Amino acid sequence: MEIDVFAAAHRSDWERLEALVRRRRRLTGAETDELVDLYQRVSTHLSVVRSSGADPVLVGRLSGLVARARAAVVGASDPAWRDVARFFTEVFPAVLYRLRWWWILTSLGTVAFASALAAWVVLDPEVMGALGTPESIRAYVEHDFANYYVEHPGASFAARVWTNNAWAAAQALIFGVFGCLPTIYVLVLNGANLGVAGGMMIAHGKGDVFFGLILPHGLLELTAVFVAAGVGLKLGWTLIAPGPRPRLRALGEEARPAIAVALGLVLVLFISGLIEGLVTGYVHTTWLRIGIGVAAEALFLAYVFTLGRRAHRAGEYGDIRERPAEAPVAG
């Protein structure tokens, strides 16, 4: 094949396609049909030129033109802000709503365990004695617990808390793949820390201090950790009991929405970190501190059970959006 003759015969089509691609956001209906037709025609030209192997420069030019035309035809480049908005208004809340019973039951179970442990610490002097010397416990109750929230500058403390909590949530979620047990261990560890601290404070008449400092940030922070753990347990259970699906396929179908949860929780934990770093230790009116925490938790739950329920009922699953693999064919 004489490549120069072929190029001369079809150059007008290539130039017209390039012009339409540049104006793709302002095309009329007829021009849109022409764009589809030229895209298919130039794709064929590319195949012919590529098979001849005669002109790599022309192959490169046509490859770039066909790629840009395909993006214009299938609409593959939505603005980034639309993807972000869709993620936070549909994908993330829909997954949270769909998996709600996993993290709700995880929350209830962990809080029940922490409460039982706190009661044991309060009611059994031997348990209290095993936690430390009277002097160390007194220092913790009267000074160390409250000082933890103000001993570092608020902004740097918030950043550190955010990092620590994001890591804890990531562990709770990812470890679920290994048969649920590592995630359960993370929950037990968090519940034990909460129960022991609460038991020591309550036993020494500092229950108001404990709840006044834990609730502002802890409601949202612990909810985020429980969500991560619940999703992790769902992943682990999918491996154990995949149902009619092949095990690896079932894991993949649940793992992709789990990634959406992990990404969304980064923002949730950022907000709880700001509350812990800038509110818990620095707002001295107890009811106002707790009110901020309750409001943050209420907004999160409203977000899940309004936007999430709506998106879930509309068919949002949280998996990767399917896009057409080929360009549409003009009829």
Secondary structure, DSSP 8 states (H G I E B T S, - for coil): --HHHHHHHHHHHHHHHHHHHHTGGG--HHHHHHHHHHHHHHHHHHHHHHHHTS-HHHHHHHHHHHHHHHHHHHT----HHHHHHHIIIIIHHHHHHHTHHHHHHHHHHHHHHHHHHHHHHHH-HHHHHHT--HHHHHHIIIIIHHHTTTSS-HHHHHHHHHHHHHHHHHHHHHGGGGTSHHHHHHHHHHHHHHHHHHHHHHHTT-HHHHHHHHHHHHHHHHHHHHHHHHHHHHHHHHHH--TTS-HHHHHHHHHHHHHHHHHHHHHHHHHHHHHIIIIITT---HHHHHHHHHHHHHHHHHHIIIIIHHHHHTT--SS-----SS-----
